[in-house]
Amino acid sequence: MSFDAFTAVGPRGLFKADRPVVIKLPSSVQGLGRNEVAARLAEMTVTLFTEPGDKNHPGRWETRDIKLREFFADERHLSSPDTWHRVVSNIRSSPADVNAVIGFDAGELFGYGDSLYAANLWISHRGVFTKNHFDEFENFNIALEGRKRFIVAPPGVRAYYPRSVLRGFGDKSRVVDLDDVDLERYPRLAAKLAQRRDFVLEPGHMLYLPLGWWHQAESLDDININVNFWLKSKKILHRPHVLGVALYTYAYRRFKGVYSYQPTEVNS
């Protein structure tokens, strides 16, 4: 989809259509790459996610807060094949930094009111894999540096064999990789796989991922920098499983002290 076509319908037009789509940003939009992000946000506190480099590892990632400059200074964070490292920070509290990083005025498209839950800056190295899951928000993901592969599949519950809601994994599937599915073990997933979509998001592209759609992502280049916007939508009221999981997971994360993408104060 062209950027002009996107602005003609707006985010809510895509919410209504409820279909994933890649939007090509104008050539005049110049987001920041690694060196510029590192220089502008060096002293920003980010959360480092660390987990074994194993798609089938059943546990939760470990997190700790570091400065962004520390992430770039430690080679293990950028290239370790056996351990996946990625950093995230919700920078919505600093619209000037958001706009500088992505290269356009996000407020004109998404606003900074109650509907915008997060503007997350993500940085990861080659091979980092995000397991199959859904979001309780409408998701717009912009690639700034590096390519990232997404596999996306339509909403559903039983077909995806969800993990334990009570343990805070209700948004995740026992089938962690839609590229490697044992259909004898997970036969209900066959119909959904027939409708899957595969995207390679490149710099200058923005992917719209509808609320409740299952998806996974894999970083394809040495450094991958993305910003994603999560927006609240009344669509969640029509997807009771997503709503129930979202409410429980929010309470679970607060009780357990699990990272919950709260805004970061940016000192640039």
N, C-alpha and C positions, 0 to 999 in steps of 0.2 A: 504494500500500500504506500502511496506517496504521502509526503507530509501534508501537502495541500488537501488531499482527500481526508486525512485524519483530522485536520483542524476544521474541516467542513462539518463533520459529524460530532467531533469532540469526544472526550473520554466516555461520556454517558451513552453516546451512540454505540460505542463498542461494548459497553456493559450490556446493553439491550441485545445486541447481536450475539453475544456470548460465544464468540469463536476466537481462537488465538490468531494473531496476525503479526507479521513483521512490518514495521514502518521505517521507511528510509528517510533519515534526517537530511535537511538541505546541505549542500556542499559548503555553504557559508558557516555552518555550525562546526566549531572546532573545540571539542572537549579536551581535557588535559590528559596527558600520558603520565607514565611513571615518574619521570624527573620533575615535572611541574607539580604533580600531586604531592610528591615527597617534599618539595621545597615549600609549598604553600601550607601544608598541614602537618609539618614535621612534629610539632609539639602537641598535636591532637591525641587524646587518649582513645585507643581502639581496643576492641576485645578480640583476643587471639583464640581461635578455635583450633584445637589439636585433637587428632584422632588417628588410629592406625590406618595405614593405606590399604584397607581391605573393604571392599564393597559389602561383604557379608558380616562384618563385625557388628554384633547386636547391641553394643553399649551406646551410651551417650557421649558426645564429645566433651572434652575438658576445656575450660575457659579460664583466661586470666587477662587482666588489663595491662597494656603496655603503651608506650608512646609509638606513634607511627614510624618515627626515625629508627627505633629499635628493631622494628620488623624488617625494614629495608637493610639494616646493618648486619643482620644475622643470616648468613648464607643458608643455614638449615631451614629457615622459614621460606626460602625461595626455591629450594631444589630437592629436598629430601624425598626420595622415592618411597620409602617405607612408612613415612608419617606425613599425613596431610595437614598443612597449615593454611589458614585463611584468616583474614581480619575483617571485622565489620564495625561500622560506627553509624548510628542514626544521626545525621547532620542536619535534620530539618530545622533545628533551632537557629541555624545560621544560613538564611537564604542567600546571602552574598556568596558564601562558599559553595553552596549547592549550584548556583547559577554559573559561577566561575568554572567549576569542575566539569559540568555537562555542556557548557558553551551556549546556553540560551536561558531565557527567563521561565523557570519551571512554574512560577506563580501564575503566569498567564494561562497555562494549560491545566494545572492541577490545584492551584491555590495552596494556601498554607493554613486553612481553617481546620475545623474539627474533622473533616472528611479525610485529611491526609494523616495517616497514622505514622508513616516513616518515610524518610529519604535515606536509604542505606547505601553507604560506600562499602563495596566488597573488593578485596584484593586477594588473589590466590595464585599458586604456581601450577605448572603443568600436571595434569593427572588428577587434581583434586575433584572429587566426585560428591555430588549432593544426591542422596538416595531418594527414591520415588516417594512423593508426598503431595499434599495439597496445601494451599494457603487459604486463610479465612478472609483475605482481602483481594481486591482487584490489583493486579501487579503489572507495572510497566518497567521493563528492564532495559537499560541502555548500556551498550558496549562502548568503552572508551579506548581500551588497549587489549589486544589479544582476542582470540575467538573462543566462543563457548558453545558447546553443543547441548541442545535441549531436546528431550523427547516428552511429548505432551499427549495426554489421553483424556477422554471426556469424564465428567463427574460420575460418581457411583459410590456404593458402599460395599456390599457383599462381594461384588466382582473383584475387588482389589484386596481382599483378605486383610483388613486393617489390623494393626497391632493393638496392644492393650491401651484402652482409653485411661484406665485407672493409674497406669504408670506414666502417663503423660505422652504416650506415643500414638494417640488416636488419629493423628493426621498423617501417619506413616503406614506403609504397606509391608506385609511380610515378603512381598515380591519387591526386592530393593532395586532391581535393574530390569527395566522393560526390554532390554536387548537380550536378556538371558533368562527366559521364562520356561520353567518345567510345566508344560500344560497338562501332563498326567497328574501332577501334584496340585496344580491351580487351574482346573478346567474352566471355571467361571470367567476367567480373564480373557478367554479367546475372543469373544465378541468385542471387547473394548480394545484389544490389540489391533483388530482390523480397522479401527478408527484412529489409531495413533498418528501423530504428526511429528516430523523430525525437522528441526531447524538448527542451522549453524549461524549463531549471531556474530556478526562482524562489526568492527569499529564503525560508527556512524549509523548503526541500526538500533531500533528500539522494538522489543518484543512485548506485545500485550498478552498476558496470561490471565484468563478469566478466573474469578473466584471459584474455588471448589474443583478446578481441573487438576488432575494428577500430573506431576511432572518431575523430571530429574535433570541434572545439569552436570557437565564435565568440562573442566578447563583444558583447552587444547594447546595453549602456547605457554612460553616460559613465564610470562607475567600476564595475568588477566585482571583488568580493572573494570568494574561495572558499578553503576548506580541504579538502584531500583526504588520505585515509588509504590508504597502500599496505600491504597485508598479504601475506606469503608464504603459498603454498598448495602442497600436494602435487599439486594438479591439473596443475602445470607438467610433471610427469613423464609425463603422458599427452598432452602437446603438444610433441613433440620439436623442432619448428622454433622454438617460443617459447623452449624451454630452451637450444637451441644458440645462438640469437641473444643471449639474456640473458648467457650465459657469455662469449661473444666480445665483446659490447659492454662488459661490465664491465671486461675486460682492456684493450680498446681505449681506453676513457675514461681509465683509469689511466695508460696509456702516453702518450697524447696530451695529458693534462691537461685533458680535457673535463669540464665540470661533471657531478657524479654524485650530487647530492642528499644529501650527507652532512649529519648534524645540525649545526645552528648553536647556538652558545652564546648564549642570550638574556639580555641585561642590561636588565631593566625596572625 
